[in-house]
Amino acid sequence: NNDGTLKANAQVIYVTDDNFDTVKGTILAGKTASEFVGVGNILKALEKGLHTDPLCIRIEGTITSCSQLYGDAGALQLKGKNNTIPVNVTIEGIGRDATLKSFGIVVVKANNVEIRNIGFNGFADDGISIKESVKLWVHNNDIFYGAPGSAADQSKGDGSLDVKDDSQYCTFSYNHFLDSGKSSLCGMKSESGENFICYHHNWFNHSDSRHPRVRTMTVHVYNNYYDGVAKYGIGATTGSNVFVESNFFRNTNRPMMSSLQGTDATGDGTFSGENGGMIKAFGNVMTETGKNYSFIAAN
């Protein structure tokens, strides 16, 4: 409901480390509703596109393992039949210690999803990965760093929160990115249109890069707090458009970069060798700036 309460017909499933693979839920995946066992199987049943009644998965405590990880991301997968049919799913943590440890969440071809109040730590690939999905709200999560990957730039895992494949109408707000290597990739090369992606009131806490890194999309980044960012803040490439408004940058190395322009003009890999994007900045505050910060006021 608009006031945040669950709708009257919502099915609520409480999940702990003990019952993650054995908890039961009733999903319409055929002519009649059937009972499915385990959170992974419950969510997998939604792929039929028949069940649209609200479903709320409530995480209690730390979940350390799950045997029902589908797809190729080593994550708990929520996949819709296509992104025009609402799945109406909320995945939320209850209390202050709700955590997924060693795996994340991937959302594919889904419509109308909320993920909130969960800690992500030690995930195998991405903390939260969003692909081909519409109408997502990801908020009030603590996203730490993932397990080391095979690539040189994956010592802290891959992405903390990645959104791509023409996902639309997504809001990421009030999340805490702590010591992330690559906080948020936004867009690949297949996107078209404005996409309507928004980052606001997030805390990028001593993370390294991608806050976000934007390709092809049009994105609004406002009222975020950047503290001790090691490599760069917001990056624009591949014809993207980013409106950077009223953010607070403290001790942030290279707060904003457009690839192959300015300090990245030589294409030496400081940021990216891809074609650049457009950044419009307004009302931002920058303090405790380092040697890579410069500002030239317009006449």
N, C-alpha and C positions, 0 to 999 in steps of 0.2 A: 504494500500500500504506500501511498505518498508520504505517510508519516513514519515509514520504516518498519512498521509491524507486518508480520506475515499475513498473507491472505487466508481466508477461512478454509480454503480447500488445500492448503499447503501440506505436503508430506514432510515430516521432519525426522531425520535419521541422526542419532547421536553416535559418534565414532571415537573409539579409544585405540590405543596400541594393541590391546588384547582382542578386540573384535573387528579390526579393520578388514580382515579377509573373511569374516563369518557373519557380519551384520546383514540383515535382510531388508529388502525394499520391494515394493510392488510397483511395476512399471507396465504400461500398455505398450507391448512390443509385437502384438499380433491381433487376432480377432478379440481376444479377451486379455485382461491384465494378468500378469504372471509374477511370481516371486523370484527375485534374483538374490544371490548370495555374494557378499563382498562389495566394497565400494566401487572397485574397478569394474565389476560386472554390472552393477546397477547403472553406472554411467554409460557403459557400453551399450546397454539396452536402448538408450535414447537415440542411437544412430538410426533406428527405424523411422524416426520422425513422427511417430504416432502419439507419444506422450507429451502433452503440453501443460499439464497441471503443474503448479509450482512445486519444486523439490528443493529442500534445504538440507545440506550436509553440514553437520556441526562437529567440529574437531575439538576434542578435549585432551589436553596434555600433549606429550611428544609422541609422534608416530615415527617409529624408527625403521620400519620396513613394510613393503607391500609386494605381494606376489602377482598382483593383477595390474601390471604396467603394460599398456598396449601402445601400439605405434612405434616410432623409431627414436623417440626422445628419452627413453628411460624415465618416464614421468607418468603420473596419474592423468589419464586422458579423458577429456570431455569433448566428444565429437558429435555434431549434429548431422542430419541427413543433408541439409544444405543451409546456408545462412539466412534463408527467408522464413524458416519455420522456427518460432521461438521455443527454446528448450526450457526457459524460465527456471534457471538453476542458481542457487546461492550456495557458495562454499565459504563457511565462516568459522573462525576460531572462537571458542567460548573461554572467557577468562584471560589471564595475562600470560599464560605459558603454552598456548596452542602452537605447535610447531611441526612442520614436516621436515624430517632429517634424512638426508641421503637421496631424496627425490623431490621433483617439483610438480607443477601442473602445466599441461599443454591443452589449449582450447583450439579446436579445429572446426571450421564451418558451423559455428554455433551462433545463436542469436539470443540476446537478453540473458547475460550472465553477470553475477556479482561475486568477487573474491575479496574477502576482507578479514582483518584481524588475525593474520596467520604469520608465524615466523618461518622463513625458508633458510635452510643451512645445509651445506655439503651436498647440494644437488648434483646429479651426474652431468647434466647438460645445461639447460636454462632453469632458473627459478620459476618463472612464469613465461610461457611462450604462447603467443596468440597468432593464429594463422587463419586467413579467410573468414574472419568473424565480424559480427556486427552488434553494436549496442552492448559494450562491456564497461563495467565500472570496477576498477581495481583500486582499493583504498585501505589505508590504515594497516598496512602490512610492514613487517620488518624483514628485509631481504639482505642476508649476509652474503658470503661468497661460496662458490661451488667447489666441487672436487677438482683437483688439477687435471687439465686435459692434455692431449698429446702435442698441441701446437705451442709455439713459443709464447704466444700472447694469452695463454689459458692457464697461467699458474694459479689463478683464483677462480677457475671455472670459465664457462662461456658467459652468456648474457644473464643478467639478473632479471630483467623484464624486457622481452623482445616482442615487437608487434610488426607483422609484415603480411605479404600476400594480399594486398588490397583490403585489409581490415578497415572498418569504418565506425565512426561514432563511438570512440573509446575515450574514457577519462581515467587518468591515473593521478590520484590525489592522496595527500597525507601519508605517503609511504616513506619509510626510513631505509635508505640504501647505506649499509655500513661496510666500509672497506671493500667495496665491490671492485673488480677489475674492469669489467665492461658493463656499465649500469643498464643502458637501454638502447637497443637498436630499434629504429623506427623507419621501416621501409626497406625494401630490397631494390628491384628494378622493374617489377611488373605492375606497380601501382599506377592508377590513373585517377584524375579528379582530385578533390580537396581532402578527402578522407576524414576530416573533422576529428583530429586527434588533439587531446589537451592534456598537458602536464601542469598541475598546480599544487602548491603547498606541500611539495616533497622536500625531504631533507637528504641531501647528498653529502654524506659524512665520511670524509677522508677516502673517497672512492677515486678511481683513476681517470676514467674516460667515459664517453657516451652518455651525456646527461641532457638530452638524448643525442645520438648521432642519427641524422635524418637524411634519408634518400627519397626523392621523388614526391614525398607527401607535403601537404600544407599543414603546419602544426603550430599551436599556440602554447607557449611556455611562459607561465607567469606565477609570481609570488612563491618561487622556490628558494630554498636556502642552500647555498654551496659553501662548504667549509673544508678547507684543506684538500682541494682537488689537485691531484698530482700531475696529470697530463693535459687535459683540456676539459672545458665545460660543455658548451653546446656546439655541435658541428653540423654544417650544412653541405651536402654534396648532391650531385646528380640532378640538378634542377629543382631541388626542394625549396620551399618557402617557409621560413620560420619567423614568427612574431615573438620576440623576446621582451617581456614586459614586467617591470617592477619586481625583479629578482634581486636577491642579496648575495653578492659574491665576496666571500672572505678568504683571503690567502688562497686564491684560485689561480692556477697556472693557465694562461690563455683562456679567459672566460668564454670567448666565442671565436669560432674559426669557420671560414668558408674555404674549402679545399682549392689549392692552386692560386690562392689570393693572399696578399699580405705576407705574414711570416711563413706561410706555406707555399709561396709562389714558386719556389724552386723545385717543388715536387719531390723533396728528399725523404718523404715518409713521415714528416712531423705529424701530419694528420692523415692525408689521403692523397693518392694520385688520381682520383676520380675528378671529373669536372665539378665545379663548385655549385653552390646554391645561393639563395638570397636570404639575408638576415635583416630584419627591421628591428631595431632595439629602441626601447623607450622606458624611461623612469627606473633604470637599474642602478643599484648602489654597489660600488666596488671599493673594498677597503683592504688594508694590509697587502697591497699588490706586490708582485714579484718583478723580476727583471724583464719578463716577457710581456708585461702589460704596457700598453701605450694608448693614448687617447688624443686625437686631433680634433679640436672643436671646429665646427663650420663657421665661416665668416658671416 
